């Protein structure tokens, strides 16, 4: 195998004598059109090298080694390496034509760094170059990280084949290269994903102008498909700003991805800026859902109990068990129920409520912290019931309390007849049913007929300001008349003022519940004396 010849030249400067020596090929290797016989002093020689370095330096490999790139007319590009050593009063320089090895190295680097389909940077090169830029923050000034997703690629692949899918990707790559200024980092990351990094701008607005040009380039790009159809290039994307959104490249990438995801979920074909408020809401929702799964798995729930008293005697007749989540973010029961519906976990909530509420009630009863013969109202989900094995276990544990349990049907959906029958026929169940939120729009006349409850709880939206609203008074008067004919009892819930209590007593409700009487507590307290006085005075 014949080895390529290597051309080497050199020079020597003696500062003690002022002499200059250089080989016959020294200047020709450098591509400098000077005769080897030209008389030369040290000052002139060094001036020539300084000017040459300023014009042709490619990179400095070390303090003593420099690599030059020279464009020679009609001969193309030449790469020359120069190594300089100083010793006492002598400086020696060696030059070598490294064009062949550099071209091979550049070929390997190009294949390593560039995507063969689009000619843009690949993922690895983009990561390396963008991280290098962020390592020199003074040069960044204002920057924009843009994450792009090529729309409709799957449609083109499935309809016309992967060759046309590749052409669609190529056209997108050309569009990004032609639609962005020189120096912008553009990369084909994989498949339908592209990244862009604009940097070194004076302001966001300066970058926005370039992004607007890119958008026009994208919208004007048309691909003619095999069936003759003209197909417009469509790209969805998200933008994150430096330093406004973040000083971290990793966080900017995350923010740009979020902004792109928002576009893909709503109106494709746009490039939208990162929205911090939407991100925080999404992040919070994600955290809440994580907490919810932990809440269900570990049953991180406690129950507060609110007394329900007789409207005639003021004595406690029941307690309602109210769920409280023991987590930093997830606290409100309505949020728990919303996520449970979305996550398909209503059955788990139903089981947890039945077991844990009854367990807490039984513990208070054993410790004589509540009225022992009082009823326990437990909120149940209309569309759910416990599994047969859970019903058996529940009866084994709480058979003694079964007769005191009132299943309170409360949900924004219609009553599920199978679930209702299963609850009615659960092993050992001796209690009754209550229809919750009557008058709120959730529990209506049909629910009343389907359930035939022992108790009807009039919603607080009806009770609020009932003392001054004749229409609300008429609603309660009608339901009281209906209930009493059928041996049902009416519970007025959400009572917060003496005037409301006075009015519902006049309307002949049976039971009272609300903050004015007693707030929900892990260990329920006594009934408000002022409320008891109102009841006593009414019956005098």
C-alpha positions in Angstrom: 0.0 0.0 0.0 1.5 3.3 -1.1 1.6 6.0 1.6 0.7 9.6 0.8 3.8 11.8 0.9 3.9 14.4 3.7 5.4 17.9 2.9 7.2 19.5 5.8 9.0 22.8 6.0 10.4 25.0 8.7 12.2 28.1 9.8 14.8 29.3 12.4 15.1 32.7 13.9 18.3 33.7 15.9 17.6 36.7 18.0 21.2 37.0 19.1 22.5 37.5 15.6 19.3 38.7 13.9 19.5 35.9 11.2 16.6 34.2 9.5 16.6 30.8 7.9 13.7 29.1 6.2 13.4 26.1 3.9 12.8 26.5 0.2 9.2 25.2 0.5 8.2 27.1 3.7 6.2 29.8 2.0 4.7 27.5 -0.6 3.4 25.2 2.0 1.7 28.2 3.7 0.3 29.2 0.3 2.2 32.6 0.5 3.5 33.6 -3.0 7.0 34.6 -1.9 10.3 33.5 -3.3 12.5 31.4 -1.1 15.5 33.6 -2.1 13.8 36.8 -0.8 16.1 38.6 1.7 14.4 38.6 5.1 15.0 40.1 8.5 13.4 39.0 11.8 11.0 41.9 11.9 9.7 41.4 8.3 9.4 37.6 8.8 7.4 38.0 12.0 5.2 40.6 10.4 4.4 38.2 7.5 3.5 35.4 10.0 1.3 37.7 12.1 -0.7 38.9 9.1 -1.0 35.3 7.9 -2.3 34.2 11.3 -4.9 36.9 11.5 -6.2 36.0 8.0 -6.0 32.2 8.1 -6.0 30.8 11.6 -8.4 27.9 11.9 -7.8 27.0 15.5 -5.1 27.0 18.2 -4.5 23.4 19.4 -2.2 24.4 22.2 0.0 27.5 23.0 2.7 26.4 20.5 0.6 24.6 17.8 -1.7 26.4 15.4 -3.8 25.0 12.6 -4.4 27.1 9.5 -7.0 26.9 6.8 -6.0 28.5 3.5 -8.1 28.9 0.3 -5.8 28.7 -2.7 -7.3 29.8 -6.0 -7.9 26.8 -8.4 -6.5 24.4 -5.8 -9.2 24.6 -3.1 -8.7 24.4 0.7 -5.4 23.5 2.3 -4.8 22.8 6.0 -1.4 23.5 7.5 -0.2 22.8 11.0 2.6 25.0 12.5 4.4 24.1 15.7 6.7 26.7 17.3 9.4 26.1 20.0 11.5 28.8 21.7 14.8 27.9 23.3 17.2 30.6 24.7 17.8 33.0 21.7 16.4 30.7 19.1 12.9 30.1 17.7 12.2 27.1 15.5 9.0 26.6 13.6 7.9 23.5 11.7 5.0 23.5 9.2 3.2 20.5 7.7 0.6 20.2 5.1 -2.1 18.2 6.9 -4.9 18.6 4.2 -5.4 14.9 3.6 -5.7 13.9 7.3 -7.8 17.0 8.1 -10.3 16.2 5.2 -10.6 12.7 6.6 -11.1 14.0 10.1 -13.7 16.6 8.9 -15.5 13.8 7.0 -15.7 11.7 10.1 -16.8 14.7 12.2 -19.4 15.6 9.6 -20.9 12.1 9.6 -20.8 12.1 13.4 -22.4 15.5 13.8 -24.8 16.0 10.9 -28.1 14.3 10.1 -27.8 12.5 6.7 -31.4 13.2 5.8 -31.6 17.0 6.4 -28.0 18.1 6.6 -28.7 19.8 9.9 -27.0 19.0 13.2 -28.0 15.7 14.8 -29.1 15.4 18.5 -25.6 14.8 19.8 -24.0 17.7 18.0 -26.9 20.1 18.9 -26.5 19.1 22.6 -22.8 19.6 22.5 -22.9 23.0 20.7 -25.8 24.4 22.7 -24.1 23.4 26.0 -20.9 25.1 24.8 -22.9 28.3 24.0 -24.4 28.3 27.5 -20.9 27.8 28.9 -20.1 31.3 27.5 -23.1 33.2 28.9 -21.8 36.7 28.1 -22.2 35.9 24.4 -25.8 34.7 24.8 -27.5 38.0 25.6 -31.0 37.1 24.6 -31.8 33.6 23.3 -34.8 31.5 22.2 -34.9 27.7 22.4 -37.6 26.4 20.0 -38.8 22.8 20.0 -40.6 21.8 16.8 -42.8 18.9 15.8 -43.5 18.1 12.2 -47.3 17.7 11.7 -48.9 15.1 9.5 -45.8 12.9 9.1 -47.6 9.8 10.0 -50.4 10.6 7.5 -47.8 10.9 4.7 -45.9 7.8 5.7 -49.1 5.7 5.9 -50.6 7.1 2.7 -47.6 7.5 0.3 -44.8 5.5 1.9 -41.7 6.3 3.9 -39.8 7.7 0.9 -42.3 10.5 0.8 -42.2 10.8 4.5 -38.4 11.3 4.2 -39.0 14.0 1.6 -41.4 15.8 3.9 -38.7 15.7 6.6 -36.0 16.9 4.1 -38.2 19.8 3.1 -38.7 20.8 6.7 -34.9 20.7 7.3 -34.3 22.9 4.2 -37.0 25.3 5.4 -35.3 25.7 8.8 -31.9 26.2 7.2 -33.1 28.7 4.7 -35.4 30.5 7.1 -32.9 31.2 9.9 -29.8 33.5 9.9 -26.3 32.1 9.7 -25.0 31.0 13.1 -28.4 29.8 14.3 -28.3 26.2 15.7 -30.7 24.0 13.9 -31.0 20.3 14.4 -33.0 17.3 13.3 -33.4 15.5 16.6 -35.3 12.4 15.5 -38.3 11.5 13.3 -40.6 14.5 13.4 -38.7 16.5 16.0 -36.5 19.5 15.3 -34.7 22.0 17.7 -33.6 25.6 17.0 -31.4 27.9 19.2 -31.4 31.6 18.4 -28.7 33.4 20.5 -26.6 36.5 20.8 -29.5 38.9 20.1 -30.0 42.3 21.7 -33.7 41.7 22.7 -36.6 39.3 22.5 -38.1 41.4 19.7 -35.0 41.0 17.6 -35.5 37.2 17.8 -39.2 37.5 17.2 -38.5 39.2 13.9 -36.4 36.2 12.9 -39.0 33.8 14.1 -41.6 35.6 12.0 -39.5 35.2 8.9 -39.2 31.5 9.7 -42.9 31.2 10.1 -43.4 32.8 6.7 -40.9 30.4 5.2 -42.8 27.4 6.7 -46.2 28.6 5.6 -45.0 29.1 2.0 -43.4 25.7 1.7 -45.4 23.4 -0.5 -44.7 19.7 -1.2 -46.3 18.1 -4.3 -47.4 14.6 -3.5 -47.5 11.6 -5.9 -51.2 12.1 -6.4 -50.7 15.6 -7.6 -51.9 17.1 -4.3 -50.1 20.2 -3.0 -49.4 19.7 0.6 -48.4 22.6 2.9 -45.7 22.1 5.4 -47.1 22.2 8.9 -45.0 22.5 12.0 -46.1 23.0 15.6 -43.6 24.4 18.1 -42.9 26.0 21.5 -40.6 28.8 22.4 -38.7 29.3 25.7 -36.8 32.5 26.3 -33.4 33.3 27.9 -33.1 34.9 30.4 -36.8 35.7 30.8 -38.1 32.1 31.2 -34.9 30.5 32.6 -31.1 30.8 32.8 -30.8 27.0 32.4 -30.6 25.3 29.0 -32.3 22.1 30.5 -35.2 24.1 31.9 -35.6 26.1 28.6 -35.8 22.7 26.8 -38.5 21.6 29.3 -40.4 24.8 28.9 -40.3 24.8 25.1 -41.5 21.2 25.1 -44.4 22.2 27.3 -45.3 25.1 25.0 -45.2 22.8 22.0 -47.3 20.2 23.8 -50.0 22.9 24.5 -50.0 23.7 20.7 -50.3 20.0 19.7 -53.2 19.6 22.1 -55.1 22.6 20.8 -54.4 24.2 17.4 -51.6 22.5 15.4 -49.5 24.5 13.0 -48.5 27.3 15.4 -45.3 28.2 17.2 -46.3 29.5 20.7 -44.4 31.1 23.5 -44.1 29.4 26.9 -46.9 30.4 29.3 -45.7 30.3 32.9 -49.2 30.4 34.4 -50.4 27.5 32.2 -47.2 25.6 33.2 -47.8 26.1 36.9 -51.4 25.0 36.6 -50.4 21.9 34.7 -47.6 21.2 37.1 -49.9 21.6 40.0 -52.4 19.3 38.4 -49.7 16.7 37.9 -48.6 17.0 41.6 -52.2 16.8 42.8 -52.7 13.6 40.7 -49.5 12.1 42.2 -50.8 12.9 45.7 -54.2 11.4 44.8 -52.7 8.1 43.9 -50.7 8.1 47.1 -53.9 9.2 49.0 -55.8 6.1 47.6 -52.9 3.7 48.0 -52.1 4.6 51.6 -55.7 5.7 52.5 -54.4 9.1 53.8 -57.8 10.3 55.0 -59.4 11.4 58.2 -63.0 12.1 58.9 -64.6 15.1 60.6 -68.0 14.7 62.2 -70.8 17.3 62.1 -73.8 16.9 64.4 -77.3 16.7 63.0 -79.9 17.7 65.7 -83.6 17.4 66.2 -85.6 20.5 65.2 -88.0 19.9 68.1 -85.7 19.0 71.0 -82.2 20.2 69.9 -80.7 16.9 70.8 -78.1 15.2 68.6 -79.7 12.5 66.5 -76.9 11.9 64.0 -73.4 12.8 62.7 -72.3 13.3 59.1 -68.8 11.9 58.3 -67.0 14.4 56.1 -63.8 13.5 54.3 -60.5 15.3 54.8 -57.3 14.4 52.8 -54.1 14.5 54.8 -51.8 15.9 52.0 -50.1 19.2 51.3 -51.9 20.0 48.1 -54.8 17.7 47.9 -57.2 18.8 50.6 -60.7 19.5 49.2 -63.1 16.6 48.9 -64.6 18.0 45.6 -61.1 17.9 44.0 -60.7 14.3 45.3 -63.9 13.3 43.7 -63.2 15.0 40.4 -59.8 13.3 40.1 -61.3 10.0 41.2 -63.8 10.2 38.3 -61.1 11.1 35.8 -58.7 8.4 37.1 -61.4 5.7 37.3 -60.9 5.3 41.0 -64.5 5.8 42.3 -64.7 2.2 43.6 -61.6 2.7 45.7 -63.1 6.0 47.2 -66.4 4.2 47.9 -64.6 1.4 49.8 -62.3 3.7 51.7 -65.2 6.0 52.8 -67.3 3.2 54.1 -64.5 1.5 56.0 -62.6 4.5 57.3 -65.6 6.7 58.3 -67.2 3.8 60.2 -63.9 3.0 61.8 -63.4 6.6 63.0 -67.1 6.7 64.3 -66.7 3.4 66.1 -63.5 4.6 67.8 -65.3 7.8 69.0 -68.2 5.7 70.2 -66.0 3.4 72.1 -64.2 6.3 73.8 -67.6 7.9 74.5 -66.7 11.0 72.7 -70.0 11.0 70.8 -73.6 10.1 71.5 -73.5 6.4 71.3 -76.9 5.7 69.7 -76.7 8.5 67.1 -77.0 7.7 63.4 -73.9 7.9 61.1 -74.5 9.6 57.8 -71.9 8.4 55.3 -71.6 9.9 51.8 -71.8 7.2 49.1 -71.3 7.5 45.3 -74.5 6.8 43.4 -72.8 4.8 40.6 -70.6 2.7 42.9 -70.8 -0.2 45.4 -68.3 -2.3 47.3 -67.2 -5.6 46.0 -68.9 -8.6 47.6 -65.8 -9.6 49.6 -65.5 -6.1 51.0 -69.2 -6.1 51.9 -68.7 -9.3 53.9 -65.6 -7.9 55.6 -67.4 -4.7 56.4 -70.3 -6.6 58.1 -67.9 -8.8 60.0 -66.2 -5.7 61.4 -69.2 -3.4 62.0 -72.3 -5.7 62.3 -73.2 -3.9 65.6 -73.2 -0.5 63.8 -75.1 -1.5 60.7 -78.5 -0.4 62.1 -77.1 3.1 62.8 -75.7 3.8 59.3 -77.5 6.0 56.9 -76.2 5.8 53.3 -76.2 9.3 51.9 -76.4 9.3 48.1 -74.6 12.2 46.7 -73.3 12.5 43.2 -73.8 14.7 40.1 -75.0 11.7 38.1 -78.2 9.7 37.9 -78.7 6.9 40.4 -77.3 3.6 39.2 -80.0 1.0 39.9 -77.6 -2.0 40.1 -75.4 -0.1 42.6 -78.4 0.9 44.6 -79.8 -2.6 44.8 -76.4 -3.9 45.8 -76.2 -1.5 48.6 -79.7 -2.3 49.8 -78.9 -6.0 49.8 -75.4 -5.8 51.4 -74.9 -8.3 54.2 -76.2 -7.1 57.5 -77.3 -3.7 56.3 -80.2 -2.5 58.4 -79.9 1.3 58.0 -81.6 3.8 55.7 -80.9 6.0 52.8 -80.7 9.8 52.5 -80.9 11.9 49.4 -78.4 14.7 49.6 -78.2 18.1 47.9 -82.0 18.2 47.2 -82.8 21.4 45.2 -79.2 21.8 44.0 -79.9 20.5 40.5 -78.1 17.2 41.2 -80.7 15.5 43.3 -84.2 16.0 41.7 -87.6 14.6 41.7 -86.6 11.5 39.7 -83.8 10.7 42.2 -86.4 11.1 45.0 -88.7 8.6 43.3 -85.9 6.1 42.5 -84.3 6.2 46.0 -87.4 6.5 48.2 -85.1 7.7 51.0 -85.8 7.9 54.7 -84.1 11.3 54.8 -84.1 14.2 52.4 -81.3 16.8 52.9 -82.3 20.2 51.5 -79.2 21.8 49.9 -77.6 24.8 51.4 -78.2 26.8 48.2 -81.9 26.6 49.2 -81.4 27.2 52.9 -79.1 30.2 52.4 -81.1 33.4 53.1 -84.3 31.4 53.2 -85.7 33.8 55.7 -85.9 36.5 53.1 -86.7 34.5 49.9 -90.4 33.4 49.4 -89.5 31.2 46.5 -87.0 29.1 48.6 -89.6 29.0 51.4 -92.1 27.6 48.9 -89.7 24.9 47.8 -89.1 23.7 51.4 -92.8 23.9 52.2 -93.6 21.6 49.2 -90.9 19.0 50.0 -91.9 19.0 53.7 -95.5 18.3 52.7 -94.4 15.5 50.3 -92.0 13.9 52.8 -94.2 13.9 55.9 -97.0 12.1 54.0 -94.5 9.3 53.3 -92.9 9.1 56.7 -89.7 10.8 55.4 -87.7 13.3 57.4 -86.3 16.6 56.1 -82.8 17.8 57.0 -82.1 21.5 56.5 -78.3 21.7 56.0 -76.0 24.6 55.8 -77.7 26.7 58.5 -75.5 29.8 59.3 -77.8 32.4 60.9 -80.4 32.5 63.6 -82.9 33.9 61.1 -82.4 30.8 58.8 -83.0 28.5 61.8 -86.1 30.4 62.8 -87.6 30.1 59.3 -86.9 26.4 58.8 -88.5 25.7 62.2 -91.6 27.5 60.9 -91.5 25.4 57.8 -91.6 22.2 60.0 -88.3 20.6 58.9 -87.3 17.7 61.1 -83.5 17.9 61.5 -80.9 20.8 61.5 -77.3 20.9 60.4 -74.9 23.7 59.8 -72.0 25.9 61.1 -74.3 28.0 63.3 -75.1 24.8 65.2 -71.7 23.1 65.2 -68.7 22.9 62.9 -67.3 19.6 61.7 -64.5 18.4 64.0 -62.5 15.2 64.4 -64.1 15.0 67.8 -67.4 16.8 67.5 -68.1 19.5 70.1 -71.3 20.7 71.8 -74.2 22.4 70.0 -74.2 26.2 70.0 -76.2 27.4 73.1 -77.8 30.3 71.1 -79.1 27.9 68.5 -80.6 25.7 71.3 -82.3 28.8 72.8 -83.9 29.6 69.4 -85.4 26.0 69.2 -86.6 26.1 72.8 -88.2 29.6 72.4 -89.9 28.5 69.2 -91.8 25.6 70.9 -92.8 27.7 73.9 
